[in-house]
Amino acid sequence: MNLDWSDEETAFAAEMRDILAHALTPELRAGAEGATSVYPDHHVSMDWQARLHAEGLAAPHWLPEHGGRDWTPAQYYLYARERARAGAPSVSPMGIHMVAHVIAAFGTDEQRAYFLPRILTGEVFFCQGYSEPGSGSDLASLQMSAVPDGDDFLLNGSKIWTTHASEANWIFCLVRTSKHERPQQGITFLLVPMDQPGVTVRPLTMISGEQIQAEVFFDDARSARSNVIGEVDRGWTVAKYLLEFERGGSAHAPALAMRVDSLARQAGETMAGDQVFAQKLARARIRVDILEMIELKLLSGAGQGESVGVMASMLKIMSTELAQHITELACEAAGPAGLAFQPHAGMPGAEVPVHVVPADGYVTGEPWQAIAPLRYFNERAGSIYAGSNEIQRNILAKAVLGL
Ligand SMILES: Cc1cc2nc3c(=O)[nH]c(=O)nc-3n(C[C@H](O)[C@H](O)[C@H](O)COP(=O)(O)OP(=O)(O)OC[C@H]3O[C@@H](n4cnc5c(N)ncnc54)[C@H](O)[C@@H]3O)c2cc1C
């Protein structure tokens, strides 16, 4: 394994740095800096996606014929690193990073021609309808039904924890089209337009006070049969293919390194001279470096055609636990200035505020101190979504340890 960047790769990174510096506005940087979860505000994310699209960089990991770039794995990594270093916001992953791959691999020519360009421009904005009440880790037990009705499916049931459902105009759903002994059989992967009378979105207020997730109800809603991806009743294979992209395939270390480094700068005043805290920060930074080494090793393998496979589970555990730890350190450094923003700690029994930015005078510290507890609360979800970390450990135990 050679971990040195070649001259071409170094030049490539410099080129990306220039493009990003040109495309990023102060508002976008501020939007990323102030993001309280892994997602910035919707308008920030969409504005950034439009600017990246103008540079041909909204989805470089797609196949070139669909608007992607023919890059090496190392170039993707360097691009991710430069985006993190530039302080760029993230884009919503459900369309560009998840369902687009499924449409490209399993869709018809018509589906590819309709959806892929519109996902790139943001005209079609997807959310993910996998989980249901009672069907999370045990996803194959899902119950939402799709019954053929002329050229359509008639849809009934509900989804839960649906990120960005309030902003989305399409949802990709796993629906039950028939019942078999094996629950994985009889599931279909279906794209459903959200803007119709039978679809109701009810936002969920999370412990941070924010409403990023929602419940989605389907009461005799409809979707055309032509919106099935792959074959009816065989959606489980399609669903699993998408999960590979949800859990792995991206570089986490560059963004985590940025977070530790900016915390070190921010905490400079409040924690100056605190040796114990300095050691904790150093340990976190070392964990980031270890993660980066593993990501680079996998990249090096991917460059030679090796698949990430179950290592995606290991990276998911490592990156989310590290991200959670960094938010714990940020809360420690924020001290009492962050407390005012913890609705339950600061004002027991009080109403959970739904606005991220408080009224003037509400917070006495710096913005990063106010945001620290919100990030802490939001980051708790990291070890739950995209398949909980316990489930990832089960996968590793089975596939790697043979247990
Ligand atoms: C912030 C957030 C965003 C999300 N966004 C989306 C989204 O956009 N779309 C979507 O479809 N879903 C989304 N989810 C749902 C997420 O995928 C589920 O929460 C997750 O799969 C866990 O399912 P569950 O909540 O039903 O918990 P359960 O499956 O009921 O699990 C409860 C606990 O039991 C543990 N457990 C369960 N089974 C096992 C086992 N076999 N071995 C060991 N431990 C086990 C779990 O690890 C967990 O700790 C989101 C969740 C969160 C928190």
The ligand as a MOL file (V3000), in Angstrom:
LIG
                    3D

  0  0  0     0  0            999 V3000
M  V30 BEGIN CTAB
M  V30 COUNTS 53 58 0 0 0
M  V30 BEGIN ATOM
M  V30 1 C -32.1410 10.7830 12.9500 0
M  V30 2 C -32.6710 9.5940 12.2330 0
M  V30 3 C -32.8770 9.6710 10.8750 0
M  V30 4 C -33.4180 8.5930 10.1930 0
M  V30 5 N -33.7180 8.7320 8.8610 0
M  V30 6 C -34.3570 7.7270 8.2170 0
M  V30 7 C -34.8050 7.8930 6.8750 0
M  V30 8 O -34.6030 8.9470 6.2500 0
M  V30 9 N -35.4780 6.8770 6.2980 0
M  V30 10 C -35.7180 5.6840 6.9380 0
M  V30 11 O -36.3030 4.7950 6.3300 0
M  V30 12 N -35.3230 5.5010 8.2300 0
M  V30 13 C -34.6620 6.5000 8.8650 0
M  V30 14 N -34.2660 6.3280 10.1860 0
M  V30 15 C -34.6510 5.1050 10.8800 0
M  V30 16 C -33.4880 4.1730 11.2140 0
M  V30 17 O -33.0730 3.4880 10.0760 0
M  V30 18 C -33.9810 3.2320 12.3270 0
M  V30 19 O -34.1970 4.0150 13.4710 0
M  V30 20 C -32.9720 2.1330 12.6080 0
M  V30 21 O -32.9210 1.2190 11.5460 0
M  V30 22 C -33.3250 1.3820 13.9150 0
M  V30 23 O -34.6330 0.9230 13.8710 0
M  V30 24 P -35.6700 1.2290 15.0500 0
M  V30 25 O -35.6390 2.6970 15.3370 0
M  V30 26 O -36.9790 0.6380 14.6740 0
M  V30 27 O -35.0840 0.5090 16.3260 0
M  V30 28 P -35.1670 -1.0570 16.6570 0
M  V30 29 O -34.9020 -1.8460 15.4160 0
M  V30 30 O -36.4470 -1.3060 17.3700 0
M  V30 31 O -33.9410 -1.2460 17.6320 0
M  V30 32 C -34.0120 -0.8410 18.9950 0
M  V30 33 C -32.6720 -1.2010 19.6540 0
M  V30 34 O -32.4630 -2.6230 19.6070 0
M  V30 35 C -31.2400 -2.9180 18.9540 0
M  V30 36 N -31.4010 -4.1290 18.1420 0
M  V30 37 C -32.4080 -4.4010 17.2870 0
M  V30 38 N -32.2130 -5.5990 16.7040 0
M  V30 39 C -31.0400 -6.0900 17.1820 0
M  V30 40 C -30.2800 -7.2790 16.9460 0
M  V30 41 N -30.6900 -8.2030 16.0910 0
M  V30 42 N -29.1090 -7.4460 17.6130 0
M  V30 43 C -28.6570 -6.4940 18.5010 0
M  V30 44 N -29.3400 -5.3500 18.7630 0
M  V30 45 C -30.5070 -5.1400 18.1060 0
M  V30 46 C -30.9460 -1.7160 18.0790 0
M  V30 47 O -29.5530 -1.5840 17.8170 0
M  V30 48 C -31.4740 -0.5800 18.9390 0
M  V30 49 O -30.5150 -0.2160 19.8960 0
M  V30 50 C -33.7060 7.3900 10.8760 0
M  V30 51 C -33.4510 7.3050 12.2620 0
M  V30 52 C -32.9420 8.3850 12.9270 0
M  V30 53 C -32.7230 8.2650 14.4070 0
M  V30 END ATOM
M  V30 BEGIN BOND
M  V30 1 1 1 2
M  V30 2 1 2 3
M  V30 3 2 2 52
M  V30 4 2 3 4
M  V30 5 1 4 5
M  V30 6 1 4 50
M  V30 7 2 5 6
M  V30 8 1 6 7
M  V30 9 1 6 13
M  V30 10 2 7 8
M  V30 11 1 7 9
M  V30 12 1 9 10
M  V30 13 2 10 11
M  V30 14 1 10 12
M  V30 15 2 12 13
M  V30 16 1 13 14
M  V30 17 1 14 15
M  V30 18 1 14 50
M  V30 19 1 15 16
M  V30 20 1 16 17
M  V30 21 1 16 18
M  V30 22 1 18 19
M  V30 23 1 18 20
M  V30 24 1 20 21
M  V30 25 1 20 22
M  V30 26 1 22 23
M  V30 27 1 23 24
M  V30 28 2 24 25
M  V30 29 1 24 26
M  V30 30 1 24 27
M  V30 31 1 27 28
M  V30 32 2 28 29
M  V30 33 1 28 30
M  V30 34 1 28 31
M  V30 35 1 31 32
M  V30 36 1 32 33
M  V30 37 1 33 34
M  V30 38 1 33 48
M  V30 39 1 34 35
M  V30 40 1 35 36
M  V30 41 1 35 46
M  V30 42 1 36 37
M  V30 43 1 36 45
M  V30 44 2 37 38
M  V30 45 1 38 39
M  V30 46 1 39 40
M  V30 47 2 39 45
M  V30 48 1 40 41
M  V30 49 2 40 42
M  V30 50 1 42 43
M  V30 51 2 43 44
M  V30 52 1 44 45
M  V30 53 1 46 47
M  V30 54 1 46 48
M  V30 55 1 48 49
M  V30 56 2 50 51
M  V30 57 1 51 52
M  V30 58 1 52 53
M  V30 END BOND
M  V30 END CTAB
M  END
